[in-house]
């Protein structure tokens, strides 16, 4: 059974993992007979009220919040190495650009969480594939853009694409139901809710990406 790492960033689109994207990912992996190895960084972040989309002034922990999606079956990314998994996928949600890196606030000057950067680089060194959904490709650009110039997509958002390209990545426009595959670096990406108007639209590209990810893992 292939083991696919699922890197979460909290619980909720505005400050953590996009829950629909995370669940679609987990369901697609299960249907393909792959085992999800769920993980998150042990890092605190600013909470956003999802009714008002405003900061609450409180903090939450990405690992603790991600455990809600994982039903408690989750590990600190610090304890995960590339040797333990066959592929890695990063669901979107703004936590991917707030907690896995600070791209949301720093743009092209962003830095990644050190453990996230370590694992992503380990996956590349071991020639194991990576998938990134929604805004998560921006964090891949933060980590790999300057050295590997990966080809990635976040859909059709010219502003975000320009910041990714400023970090050295190559952006390729993509519709919600499609994926972009950087064969040289074995990185897959799809726009998901960067473009999707509904959960079924988001699912089309995510399911296609997960199927390809498992195939090449």
Order of alpha helices (4+ residues) and beta strands (2+ residues): beta-alpha-beta-beta-beta-alpha-beta-beta-alpha-alpha-alpha-beta-alpha-beta-alpha-beta-beta-beta-alpha
